[in-house]
Amino acid sequence: MKKIIAIAAREFVATVMTRGFLIGLLLTPALMGVIIYVMPRAMNPASFRVEGEIAIIDRSGVVAEALRSTVNPELMAARRAAATRHLMANAMAAVGGPAAGPAAATGAGGPGGVAANAAAGITGPLPKFHVVERPSDADVAAERAWLTPSNPANRGHLALIVVRPQAIDAPHDSDATPPGPAYDLYEPSSLDGRIEAAIRQVMRDAVITVRAQKVGLNLMRIDDLMRVDEGKPVTVTREGQEQPSAGIFNRILPFVFLVFMLIGVLSGGQFLLTTMVEEKSSRIIEVLLSAVSPTELLAGKILGQMGASFVGMALYVVSALLALLAFSTFGLVDLSLLLYLLIFFVLSFLVVGSVMVAVGAAVNEMRDAQSLLMPFMLLLATVWIFAAPIALNPNSTLATTLSFTPVVSNFAMMLRVASNTPPEAWQIWLSIAVGIATVFAAIWFAARIFRIALLLHGRPPNLGTLIRWTMAP
Amino acid sequence: MDAAISLQGVTKSFGATRAVEEMSFEIPQGGLYGLIGPNGAGKTTTIRMVMSILLPDAGHLSILGKASALQAKDRIGYLPEERGLYRKMKVSAFLAYMGKLKGLHSSILANRVRIRLERMGLADIEDKRCEELSKGTQQKVQLLGAVIHDPDLLILDEPFSGLDPVSTLQLRNLILAEHKRGATIVFSTHVMAHAEELCDHIIMINQGRKVLDDPIASIRGRYDPRTVHLEPLDRTADEAPLRALPGIESVSRTEEGFELVLAPNTEPGGAMARIAATVPSSRIELARPNLEEIFIRIVSGQPAPAARASQAAP
């Protein structure tokens, strides 16, 4: 045991003290931070400005007027601000934030207030459309030339809209034949998709306005009726105590735990694979084997790397908990989840680590390892592929099956226990039992490969050879 | 006293290739043995089986009285042919790590590492990373790692390969010092002069089989020198008077002069005096066959000169 500890200690120190580990430790959260910060901004339409002319041939006789009103900047801003207030009020309630509830929806003031600014931040600046009305009987074929680049007057000609007469009649479920499209849209060949979406939105608003007026409905009133501001949910514990509901936080939590596990297990596994290949190619292995048995060497390497990975993962977990503490939301996390994280991390690391060591011992170069590991990595990838379905429906057949499937069981069960509706205790224990059995199988497999492959050089083995080695007497 | 190493009918194959076949020998405690043979003879495979790094397909081994080297690893020092170091590790840390793996207590390691490095004249590299060392110095560090725990049995696989003459001398002195301390030494080499110079016993292997297992003195006795090289002052000297001398089995002309083979049981000193008296010469030399020549004779099926002579005798 002393030798295993000595090997594990060296592995741990050699890994933790490397620049790669420290950079990786900092780089991962930094990368996630960049993604969180940059991605919304990269995808944010705030920087995209929609401006130009829309020509309209209105065969219905009423939609063009409604369109003019719809694209009026002040009315457009008011509508957007109201929609944003509603959206934000419900979002705050969902995450249990301090500005939750109707007060947040109304307290921000009118169209020119916070909500309007938020609206601009979320959806970008208001589009500026100038409506050019063409005669209702204009020839479409001739009018289309208005859109072509050869037209000397074409500066910001975005679209030609031909409103059909039936546009003012709302389709009904009882219609024998659908009335067909409300309008036809002609656009230049290189029109940005976002401009087209903005044009369709204002046309939709205009058509609905006309239809509502026709049947005597007040659209603003309908909007009010459809707005349901949701209060902040409160969870009643088993002891009958009230506590803030985790809300959407609980939907994110399974993914957070999965990411912690995957980072810990895969980064540690990668280190194991790399060091194993390096030690084999640098021939230090035979020196070590003169001092310890292959089993001691295998155990020491895996334990050392597991310790290093655990340190990395623990740092992330502690940082996340401190962040929750800073936002007074520490109580949202059930601390027993950390125990499950530890159990499933250890089980999954032992499996992945054993396979990595075995493959590292079998090959002479990293590129040989990649092809040997492909089936195993594909199996692990199923966790990521099915993470969302498992987290959203943690007691589905898929989730239950995967949580008892060797190799992926630990990840799948972690997703389930961290979800809103964790499985029953017997399922968790059964999954742990499957995990332990898988660990024994993986270590047996690794030990067999390890013993045979360590001193073999030359042509790398294929998967069939590895299996044959495990069966060797 | 138990043998330090005992092999009985040990066989090892890799696929269709039989690397070691029916190998049996014993190495007594305190012996200084050379395991010699050409490249690919099976020396490294034999050593790896002795170290329990490879397991034999058949046969029995006993190492320091144990059924497997795994049970006596802390009493064995091993320098493999394929040498390796942790490149990024400092020399002192590497040696301390090897000591730890060999069961030494941390409290004595730092001091011992320093003393051993000083003794080897390597005190200045204590804090250097292994990758910063020359190849020769790396080999010395590896050897220090193999003996850091004062092993009872020291196994060295091709220890001299790649070393310059000065390093070779240092390594030779270290091996002799370890032997003097009481360690059993076994080293393999394909440079037979090294074995001849150092060992008191030779085990010769060819194509996975043992072809010779004798003390050096016995080998020298068995392959007693029977060849005399003669350079006459007169290069045109006749060989007939030499043939007529008693105890001369054959005479042949060479570029420098003559090569004479003595008859069995001929005392070389008297024969050489008679030859010198018969043909005045600038050089007369009794040629002793080296291990390499003996090895070539054995693998080519030629009997030892003494044996050949005795076979020829009526």
Interface residues (C-beta under 8 A of the other chain):
Chain A: K2 K3 A6 I7 R10 A14 E279 S282 R283 I284 I285 E286 V287 L288 L289 S290 A291 V292 S293 L455
Chain B: R48 M51 S52 I53 L54 L70 K73 I76 G77 Y78 P80 E82 R83 G84 L85 Y86 R87 K88 M89 Y97 M98 K100 L101 K102 G103 Q142 G145 A146
